[in-house]
Amino acid sequence: MAIQLISIALVIFTGVYILLVGYMRSGWGALPVFSRGEKKAGTKVSVLIAARNEEANIGRTLSDILAQDFPRELLEIIVVDDHSTDRTSAIVQSFSKQGVKLLTLRESEPLNSYKKKAISMAIAEAIGELIITTDADCRMGKNWLTTVVTCIEQHHYFLLSAPVVYSQQRSFFEELQTLEFLYLIGLGAAGIGNRYPSTCNGANLAYRRDVFYEMGGFNGIDHLASGDDELFLHKVAAKYPDKIGFCKSRDAIVYTDAKRNLRGFMNQRRRWASKSTHYKNRGIVALGISIWFFNVLLLLSGVAALTCCQELWPVFAAAISLKFLIEFIFLYPLCRFAQRKDLLAYLPVLTIVHVVYMVYIGVAGNMGKYQWKGRRVN
């Protein structure tokens, strides 16, 4: 009886998963490719970076931002040093003659989200009409700022998400991460394409400063370790769902690095998953639960087929094959956009590994503490 129930449920949720990912594929296709043409940006911009112990990266990130093909009189760069114990502050100060401003976060009482505090501090000091956040370990091409800003100007967006891609992979593990991360970025973009914003990434996010204050900033979510990006996105989407966009342009891509080891990867994903229980949009919660339960069923049926119930092999094999197929259909245009079609060779492995990872992270991300940036986080 239990085997029959698992089989029936797996068939049903396989169908649900195919429909959901197919729907997301249509959302990616609905996004127009953005081309700024010859238009010049005309909005004052404040680029904000919250940095903690980033002496190995912050210099190259600031150099990339300062090298932008963007009017210098319209550009403000603010870095907030979040209690770094290395040379991060000294490196940022070395850019002061080029207009980079350094703020120092000094919190005597422990916080669960130092990053939101740092961003709020920077926005309070910022003079730009448009806030753009990125991370201290990111790289970007010279047309990044102009592309993001003109996209907002042309479409009158209040919030704009833009692509983030991993680069410079050094191992098989990092190649797998890069493909999996493209899947996540694609889901966020596709949700916006379907006019149902769900996720974004703070490494490449822009929003109007006045809208930030209209939404009450991070009030209501400031106690959470993560969510300075997508939980704020949800606040804006609740009031202005038609004023959110995704910049589908290669010039808008921000590049960052994958995690070098499994522990760092898991801690990052646990941090991201920790905010999911605080989503107020029930549709997004239902979407997440459906995907998680589908993977639970796949894991249970796969283990059972291997150990005791060979009659589950046909339904398991069909479900995992369909999962691979729909994910290939979804990921192919994303890999083409990122000019990384070579990553699709890893999809058969990722399709299987992803099942175990999704089940684990869905549980671990919503319970217990984890390590992030040298801190123990709830």
Number of C-alpha atoms within 10 A of each C-alpha: 6 7 13 11 10 17 21 13 16 24 17 12 19 25 15 16 23 17 13 16 19 16 16 22 26 16 21 24 17 15 18 12 12 17 15 17 8 6 11 14 21 13 17 17 26 24 23 24 27 25 26 22 19 20 20 13 17 25 17 16 18 23 13 16 21 19 14 17 15 20 15 14 8 15 21 19 22 23 26 25 23 21 16 17 12 13 15 24 24 11 17 22 16 11 16 12 8 11 14 18 19 19 17 17 19 11 11 6 5 8 16 16 18 22 23 24 21 23 22 19 16 26 22 11 13 20 16 19 16 25 24 27 22 21 21 25 20 23 25 23 17 17 17 23 23 22 28 27 26 21 23 25 14 11 12 13 19 23 27 25 30 27 25 27 19 20 17 12 16 11 12 10 15 21 20 21 20 23 24 19 16 21 17 16 19 25 23 25 31 27 24 27 22 17 17 19 26 22 24 30 20 20 22 24 24 26 22 19 22 14 16 20 14 10 14 12 20 21 11 11 18 20 16 21 20 24 29 24 20 24 24 23 24 21 21 22 22 14 10 15 18 16 16 23 25 29 25 22 20 19 21 26 22 21 20 18 17 22 18 14 11 11 11 15 16 19 21 18 17 25 25 17 18 23 19 20 10 12 16 13 13 9 12 17 15 11 14 13 14 17 20 20 18 23 26 19 22 28 18 13 25 19 15 17 18 11 9 9 13 13 14 19 17 11 20 25 15 14 24 18 15 16 21 18 16 17 21 17 13 23 23 16 17 21 20 13 13 17 11 17 15 11 18 19 11 14 19 16 12 17 18 17 12 15 19 14 14 19 19 16 20 21 14 19 22 17 12 11 16 17 16 14 12 9 11 10 18 17
